Amino acid sequence: MNRGLSGPVLLLRCAVSMRDVLALVAGVVAVLAFAGTIAPAALSTLLTDAQRHELDQMVPRARDLVSEVQMTPSPELMDGDWAGLQTRLSTAREGMGPLLRPTTARGYFTVTSNTREAFADDPRVLLPTSYVNTSLAPDLDEHVAMIEGDLPAPPGSTDATADLVLSRKAADEMRWPVGEARTLSGSDLPERRYRLSGIYAPLDPDGPFWRQTSAAVVPVVRDDGQRRTVTATAWVSADGTDALGLDQLRPGSARTRLWFPFDPAQATSAQAPALVDQLSAFTRTPVPLIDAGRVTVGDMSLGVEAVSATFSTGTSGVLRETQVSAQSLVALTTLLAVGPVVAALCVLVLAVRLVRARSDALLVHTRARGASDGQVALAATAVGAFVGIPAAALGAVAAAVLAPGSDGVPWWPGALCAALPVVAMVVAAFSGAAHRRPRVPRLALELVVVGATVVSLVAVAQGGAGTPGSGIDPLFLAAPVLVCLSGALGARRLLPLVAAWTASWQRRRTGLVGLVAASRTRDGATSAAAVVALVAATGMAVAAGAAVATLDQGRHDTAWAVAGADLRVSGDTLDGQAISSLADHRDVRALTTLSDGSDVRVEGGSSAYASRLLTDATALRDVQGGAAGAVPGVAALAAGAGTDGRIPVVVSETAATQMGNAREIEVDGVEARVVAVARDVLAGVPKRVWVLMDRETLGDERPSYDPPVSVLAAADGDASKGLVEEAEALFPGATVTTPAREAAALSADPAVGGVNAVAWVAAVAAAVLVAVTVVLTLVGGAPARARDLAVVRALGLPARLVRRLPLWEVALVVVTAGVLGAVVGVVLPYAVLGEVDLRPFTGGEGQPPTVLPLAGLVAVAAGLAAMSAAGALVAAGTAGRRDLTTVLRTMEE
């Protein structure tokens, strides 16, 4: 009756009969397509988030495109409510590159006079010393809300009293009530009376307008205990420049500031290289403001030179740095993803082998009935396409739906995954005994793999992960794959030896199960794909743990080095009584200060100027102990002058370089010896060129003025929340930080969270792949295992012992592959991870040392054992359900 069935129908029936293993193949393909499709989109989003984070960390005024020109605007720029200058800014923005233009907002500008001092009419009134910058902006009304009085009105003449407005804080600090007039004088400008016409509150004080104005929202107040000075920006009428009080014969008595606000949210990481080029092109091109000509002032005609504005920004440098960081991020995530990808491909091979085993009899009968190789290949292609295309499409569509904030997802991962089962099915169809071809000798293949591994590791050690902008070096991608393959080859060589030893041991025992399992393993019953999958999954789980531990330790060391102690307080003026109060706090174990007197001349191999820092070396040693980032050579500082009378000093790396790395130097005429060279960054000290000395050792040479700029305190344990709050109360306006705060700031970088997420995903994927590999290995060997069990059961083996055979088999394979996988996991961090620039993830100046956590190794071993046992139990569930008579009859046939 089946003679009437067509080929497609028979093929469909065959597929239905193997629906379980085909569903497994489809599941693997769907997962691969999902991961391969969503990974590039997720990585692109992560890179963009990391770039925006770095741009957000910039000082906003440094992020914008800014130009400041010393000029008084000409009448042509002021006509029509400053339409001339607005037009020039609009034209300049239209000339920006297509990527740069959307990242910038419309241009703003202000015109500001030189700073003058404000005097009250009554000299007997005691007022703080006040300095005012008069400034104008034609769109001021869009940025302020008047809370008292009115906006400034245009003055009647260049000599008349002009109106100005101040922020509430500025007016209060200057004690300038609305309606009062004061005289502004200084900076070689004519004296001019100004009346405070109103007080404003800024709208969006952190917005693009106010961030480029100095002292317009909050005045700059300085108080040294003897004199209090207040500096603020006041706004005058923008109806011309008369209200500024300029000297018309001095065109340079005003500053014109122009800027285009830059929006980091509009730039993606993929656009960064082109955006840097467009920023460079724009900042190199002058924007014309005033044409050369003549201007009439009263009865005089003055020549006017052409004036152009050249913009600058700090964004270009940060974008270049983020590209270097992006290179490291891509390299690190790729390294962590290699192991699971290799293991997943091996799982696909195991699943296809199951399909091949199930269809072996069908292939034999098909060829016996005259089917050609082309027809067999066509049938295998049809089955592969039937399984692969829908599964890959499902995975790709799911990835497209779940892709985080991506404008699009790549199509090629889905297409590649759809082709994988097609190729695998065709290869499997022609892998039988009838199609065997001469094979490459195993030893030669192993030598090629090991040799390629050595070459790739040497190349990675010499060239790293590649250069920014050139992509990842292919050898860097190949290195972890080859290391995994070499580990798998070692496991394949070692596995028969382990099995032989186990069989020898089992012969001295009464049980048969262990002996049968060892014999089957020794005879090569385990697939090479299974060994590769186990080695790759285990190795990458260990490597992922090492990567996370290395980065965590690096951030911890950086955080401690930046903080400098359990608690640090830093600022320009630190009150001595507050320092004493902090030292007496019950949670403070030890305390010291770093004081900065002045820059002094240092003579060595060459001369340089450095900041002379003074401290109590003994107290500094007690505060910092041997923590990471502690100042080196403190013990030598505390020991005092040597027998030659030279005072020991510690210098920064930059200072040492500028002095020609000399060891015997003179610091402001004092003979000294360099006992250590430290990093440029010293806790709470804003300068990078410095010389650190002990106060007591200086003796009479100690400077009379050395104000403390940093207070370092050691607490009993970590600094408590109460201690931090009390320090903030004692030192208002100063920076109070701890290692925990610095570590939290470093961890806020999306790149850090992204790497941790990738590491965890890689570890979880490795665990799942181990379980799946164990199941497929045992299921694939079930027929042969059933034949062996039938014999030993016929000899009297109890049925309750049948389920132990899969456990024995998997134990031998997993232990051997797990040990070699652990070796691979140890090699990868030291041989490959160290070649990735990890500084973007730790915030440090140097590459962090590789850390291999013992707890991570134990966790991987426990996870490997648990997932292997789970997979073995699943596979063993079918071992006892085979009919003994059926198996023996099959063996006889």
Secondary structure in CASP SS format (residue, H / E / C, confidence):
PFRMAT SS
TARGET T0000
AUTHOR 0000-0000-0000
METHOD secondary structure of the structure
MODEL  1
M C 1.00
N H 1.00
R H 1.00
G H 1.00
L C 1.00
S C 1.00
G H 1.00
P H 1.00
V H 1.00
L H 1.00
L H 1.00
L H 1.00
R H 1.00
C H 1.00
A H 1.00
V H 1.00
S H 1.00
M C 1.00
R H 1.00
D H 1.00
V H 1.00
L H 1.00
A H 1.00
L H 1.00
V H 1.00
A H 1.00
G H 1.00
V H 1.00
V H 1.00
A H 1.00
V H 1.00
L H 1.00
A H 1.00
F H 1.00
A H 1.00
G H 1.00
T H 1.00
I H 1.00
A H 1.00
P H 1.00
A H 1.00
A H 1.00
L H 1.00
S H 1.00
T H 1.00
L H 1.00
L H 1.00
T H 1.00
D H 1.00
A H 1.00
Q H 1.00
R H 1.00
H H 1.00
E H 1.00
L H 1.00
D H 1.00
Q C 1.00
M C 1.00
V C 1.00
P H 1.00
R H 1.00
A H 1.00
R H 1.00
D C 1.00
L E 1.00
V E 1.00
S E 1.00
E E 1.00
V E 1.00
Q E 1.00
M C 1.00
T C 1.00
P C 1.00
S C 1.00
P H 1.00
E H 1.00
L H 1.00
M H 1.00
D H 1.00
G H 1.00
D H 1.00
W H 1.00
A H 1.00
G H 1.00
L H 1.00
Q H 1.00
T H 1.00
R H 1.00
L H 1.00
S H 1.00
T H 1.00
A H 1.00
R H 1.00
E H 1.00
G C 1.00
M C 1.00
G C 1.00
P C 1.00
L C 1.00
L H 1.00
R H 1.00
P H 1.00
T H 1.00
T E 1.00
A C 1.00
R C 1.00
G C 1.00
Y E 1.00
F E 1.00
T E 1.00
V E 1.00
T E 1.00
S E 1.00
N C 1.00
T C 1.00
R E 1.00
E E 1.00
A E 1.00
F E 1.00
A C 1.00
D C 1.00
D C 1.00
P C 1.00
R C 1.00
V C 1.00
L C 1.00
L C 1.00
P C 1.00
T E 1.00
S E 1.00
Y E 1.00
V E 1.00
N E 1.00
T E 1.00
S E 1.00
L E 1.00
A C 1.00
P C 1.00
D C 1.00
L H 1.00
D H 1.00
E H 1.00
H C 1.00
V E 1.00
A E 1.00
M E 1.00
I E 1.00
E E 1.00
G E 1.00
D C 1.00
L C 1.00
P C 1.00
A C 1.00
P C 1.00
P C 1.00
G C 1.00
S C 1.00
T C 1.00
D C 1.00
A C 1.00
T C 1.00
A E 1.00
D E 1.00
L E 1.00
V E 1.00
L E 1.00
S E 1.00
R H 1.00
K H 1.00
A H 1.00
A H 1.00
D H 1.00
E H 1.00
M H 1.00
R C 1.00
W C 1.00
P C 1.00
V C 1.00
G C 1.00
E C 1.00
A E 1.00
R E 1.00
T E 1.00
L E 1.00
S E 1.00
G E 1.00
S C 1.00
D C 1.00
L E 1.00
P E 1.00
E E 1.00
R E 1.00
R E 1.00
Y E 1.00
R E 1.00
L E 1.00
S E 1.00
G E 1.00
I E 1.00
Y E 1.00
A E 1.00
P E 1.00
L C 1.00
D C 1.00
P C 1.00
D C 1.00
G C 1.00
P C 1.00
F C 1.00
W H 1.00
R H 1.00
Q H 1.00
T C 1.00
S C 1.00
A C 1.00
A C 1.00
V C 1.00
V C 1.00
P C 1.00
V E 1.00
V E 1.00
R E 1.00
D E 1.00
D C 1.00
G C 1.00
Q C 1.00
R C 1.00
R E 1.00
T E 1.00
V E 1.00
T E 1.00
A E 1.00
T E 1.00
A E 1.00
W E 1.00
V C 1.00
S C 1.00
A C 1.00
D C 1.00
G C 1.00
T C 1.00
D H 1.00
A H 1.00
L H 1.00
G C 1.00
L C 1.00
D C 1.00
Q C 1.00
L C 1.00
R C 1.00
P H 1.00
G H 1.00
S H 1.00
A E 1.00
R E 1.00
T E 1.00
R E 1.00
L E 1.00
W E 1.00
F E 1.00
P C 1.00
F E 1.00
D C 1.00
P H 1.00
A H 1.00
Q H 1.00
A C 1.00
T C 1.00
S C 1.00
A C 1.00
Q C 1.00
A H 1.00
P H 1.00
A H 1.00
L H 1.00
V H 1.00
D H 1.00
Q H 1.00
L H 1.00
S H 1.00
A H 1.00
F H 1.00
T H 1.00
R H 1.00
T C 1.00
P C 1.00
V E 1.00
P E 1.00
L E 1.00
I E 1.00
D C 1.00
A C 1.00
G E 1.00
R E 1.00
V E 1.00
T E 1.00
V E 1.00
G C 1.00
D C 1.00
M E 1.00
S E 1.00
L E 1.00
G E 1.00
V E 1.00
E C 1.00
A C 1.00
V E 1.00
S E 1.00
A E 1.00
T C 1.00
F C 1.00
S E 1.00
T C 1.00
G C 1.00
T H 1.00
S H 1.00
G H 1.00
V H 1.00
L H 1.00
R H 1.00
E H 1.00
T H 1.00
Q H 1.00
V H 1.00
S H 1.00
A H 1.00
Q H 1.00
S H 1.00
L H 1.00
V H 1.00
A H 1.00
L H 1.00
T H 1.00
T H 1.00
L H 1.00
L H 1.00
A H 1.00
V H 1.00
G H 1.00
P H 1.00
V H 1.00
V H 1.00
A H 1.00
A H 1.00
L H 1.00
C H 1.00
V H 1.00
L H 1.00
V H 1.00
L H 1.00
A H 1.00
V H 1.00
R H 1.00
L H 1.00
V H 1.00
R H 1.00
A H 1.00
R H 1.00
S C 1.00
D H 1.00
A H 1.00
L H 1.00
L H 1.00
V H 1.00
H H 1.00
T H 1.00
R H 1.00
A H 1.00
R C 1.00
G C 1.00
A C 1.00
S C 1.00
D H 1.00
G H 1.00
Q H 1.00
V H 1.00
A H 1.00
L H 1.00
A H 1.00
A H 1.00
T H 1.00
A H 1.00
V H 1.00
G H 1.00
A H 1.00
F H 1.00
V H 1.00
G H 1.00
I H 1.00
P H 1.00
A H 1.00
A H 1.00
A H 1.00
L H 1.00
G H 1.00
A H 1.00
V H 1.00
A H 1.00
A H 1.00
A H 1.00
V H 1.00
L H 1.00
A C 1.00
P C 1.00
G C 1.00
S C 1.00
D C 1.00
G C 1.00
V C 1.00
P C 1.00
W C 1.00
W H 1.00
P H 1.00
G H 1.00
A H 1.00
L H 1.00
C H 1.00
A H 1.00
A H 1.00
L H 1.00
P H 1.00
V H 1.00
V H 1.00
A H 1.00
M H 1.00
V H 1.00
V H 1.00
A H 1.00
A H 1.00
F C 1.00
S C 1.00
G C 1.00
A H 1.00
A H 1.00
H H 1.00
R C 1.00
R C 1.00
P C 1.00
R C 1.00
V C 1.00
P C 1.00
R H 1.00
L H 1.00
A H 1.00
L H 1.00
E H 1.00
L H 1.00
V H 1.00
V H 1.00
V H 1.00
G H 1.00
A H 1.00
T H 1.00
V H 1.00
V H 1.00
S H 1.00
L H 1.00
V H 1.00
A H 1.00
V H 1.00
A H 1.00
Q H 1.00
G H 1.00
G C 1.00
A C 1.00
G C 1.00
T C 1.00
P C 1.00
G C 1.00
S C 1.00
G C 1.00
I C 1.00
D C 1.00
P H 1.00
L H 1.00
F H 1.00
L H 1.00
A H 1.00
A H 1.00
P H 1.00
V H 1.00
L H 1.00
V H 1.00
C H 1.00
L H 1.00
S H 1.00
G H 1.00
A H 1.00
L H 1.00
G H 1.00
A H 1.00
R H 1.00
R H 1.00
L H 1.00
L H 1.00
P H 1.00
L H 1.00
V H 1.00
A H 1.00
A H 1.00
W H 1.00
T H 1.00
A H 1.00
S H 1.00
W H 1.00
Q H 1.00
R H 1.00
R C 1.00
R C 1.00
T C 1.00
G C 1.00
L C 1.00
V H 1.00
G H 1.00
L H 1.00
V H 1.00
A H 1.00
A H 1.00
S H 1.00
R H 1.00
T H 1.00
R H 1.00
D C 1.00
G C 1.00
A C 1.00
T C 1.00
S C 1.00
A H 1.00
A H 1.00
A H 1.00
V H 1.00
V H 1.00
A H 1.00
L H 1.00
V H 1.00
A H 1.00
A H 1.00
T H 1.00
G H 1.00
M H 1.00
A H 1.00
V H 1.00
A H 1.00
A H 1.00
G H 1.00
A H 1.00
A H 1.00
V H 1.00
A H 1.00
T H 1.00
L H 1.00
D H 1.00
Q H 1.00
G H 1.00
R H 1.00
H H 1.00
D H 1.00
T H 1.00
A H 1.00
W H 1.00
A H 1.00
V H 1.00
A H 1.00
G C 1.00
A C 1.00
D C 1.00
L E 1.00
R E 1.00
V E 1.00
S E 1.00
G C 1.00
D C 1.00
T C 1.00
L C 1.00
D C 1.00
G H 1.00
Q H 1.00
A H 1.00
I H 1.00
S H 1.00
S H 1.00
L H 1.00
A H 1.00
D C 1.00
H C 1.00
R C 1.00
D C 1.00
V E 1.00
R E 1.00
A E 1.00
L E 1.00
T E 1.00
T E 1.00
L E 1.00
S E 1.00
D E 1.00
G E 1.00
S E 1.00
D E 1.00
V E 1.00
R E 1.00
V E 1.00
E E 1.00
G C 1.00
G C 1.00
S C 1.00
S E 1.00
A E 1.00
Y E 1.00
A E 1.00
S E 1.00
R E 1.00
L E 1.00
L E 1.00
T E 1.00
D C 1.00
A H 1.00
T H 1.00
A H 1.00
L H 1.00
R H 1.00
D H 1.00
V H 1.00
Q H 1.00
G C 1.00
G C 1.00
A C 1.00
A C 1.00
G C 1.00
A C 1.00
V C 1.00
P C 1.00
G C 1.00
V H 1.00
A H 1.00
A H 1.00
L H 1.00
A H 1.00
A C 1.00
G C 1.00
A C 1.00
G C 1.00
T C 1.00
D C 1.00
G C 1.00
R C 1.00
I E 1.00
P E 1.00
V E 1.00
V E 1.00
V E 1.00
S E 1.00
E H 1.00
T H 1.00
A H 1.00
A H 1.00
T H 1.00
Q H 1.00
M C 1.00
G C 1.00
N C 1.00
A C 1.00
R C 1.00
E E 1.00
I E 1.00
E E 1.00
V E 1.00
D C 1.00
G C 1.00
V E 1.00
E E 1.00
A E 1.00
R E 1.00
V E 1.00
V E 1.00
A E 1.00
V E 1.00
A E 1.00
R C 1.00
D C 1.00
V C 1.00
L E 1.00
A C 1.00
G C 1.00
V E 1.00
P C 1.00
K C 1.00
R C 1.00
V C 1.00
W E 1.00
V E 1.00
L E 1.00
M E 1.00
D E 1.00
R H 1.00
E H 1.00
T H 1.00
L H 1.00
G H 1.00
D H 1.00
E H 1.00
R C 1.00
P C 1.00
S C 1.00
Y C 1.00
D C 1.00
P C 1.00
P E 1.00
V E 1.00
S E 1.00
V E 1.00
L E 1.00
A E 1.00
A E 1.00
A E 1.00
D C 1.00
G C 1.00
D C 1.00
A C 1.00
S C 1.00
K H 1.00
G H 1.00
L H 1.00
V H 1.00
E H 1.00
E H 1.00
A H 1.00
E H 1.00
A H 1.00
L H 1.00
F C 1.00
P C 1.00
G C 1.00
A C 1.00
T E 1.00
V E 1.00
T E 1.00
T C 1.00
P H 1.00
A H 1.00
R H 1.00
E H 1.00
A H 1.00
A H 1.00
A H 1.00
L H 1.00
S H 1.00
A C 1.00
D C 1.00
P H 1.00
A H 1.00
V H 1.00
G H 1.00
G H 1.00
V H 1.00
N H 1.00
A H 1.00
V H 1.00
A H 1.00
W H 1.00
V H 1.00
A H 1.00
A H 1.00
V H 1.00
A H 1.00
A H 1.00
A H 1.00
V H 1.00
L H 1.00
V H 1.00
A H 1.00
V H 1.00
T H 1.00
V H 1.00
V H 1.00
L H 1.00
T H 1.00
L H 1.00
V H 1.00
G H 1.00
G C 1.00
A H 1.00
P H 1.00
A H 1.00
R H 1.00
A H 1.00
R H 1.00
D H 1.00
L H 1.00
A H 1.00
V H 1.00
V H 1.00
R H 1.00
A H 1.00
L C 1.00
G C 1.00
L C 1.00
P C 1.00
A H 1.00
R H 1.00
L H 1.00
V C 1.00
R C 1.00
R H 1.00
L H 1.00
P H 1.00
L H 1.00
W H 1.00
E H 1.00
V H 1.00
A H 1.00
L H 1.00
V H 1.00
V H 1.00
V H 1.00
T H 1.00
A H 1.00
G H 1.00
V H 1.00
L H 1.00
G H 1.00
A H 1.00
V H 1.00
V H 1.00
G H 1.00
V H 1.00
V H 1.00
L H 1.00
P H 1.00
Y H 1.00
A H 1.00
V C 1.00
L H 1.00
G H 1.00
E H 1.00
V C 1.00
D C 1.00
L C 1.00
R H 1.00
P H 1.00
F H 1.00
T H 1.00
G C 1.00
G C 1.00
E C 1.00
G C 1.00
Q C 1.00
P C 1.00
P C 1.00
T C 1.00
V C 1.00
L C 1.00
P C 1.00
L H 1.00
A H 1.00
G H 1.00
L H 1.00
V H 1.00
A H 1.00
V H 1.00
A H 1.00
A H 1.00
G H 1.00
L H 1.00
A H 1.00
A H 1.00
M H 1.00
S H 1.00
A H 1.00
A H 1.00
G H 1.00
A H 1.00
L H 1.00
V H 1.00
A H 1.00
A H 1.00
G C 1.00
T C 1.00
A H 1.00
G H 1.00
R H 1.00
R C 1.00
D C 1.00
L H 1.00
T H 1.00
T H 1.00
V H 1.00
L H 1.00
R H 1.00
T H 1.00
M H 1.00
E H 1.00
E C 1.00
END
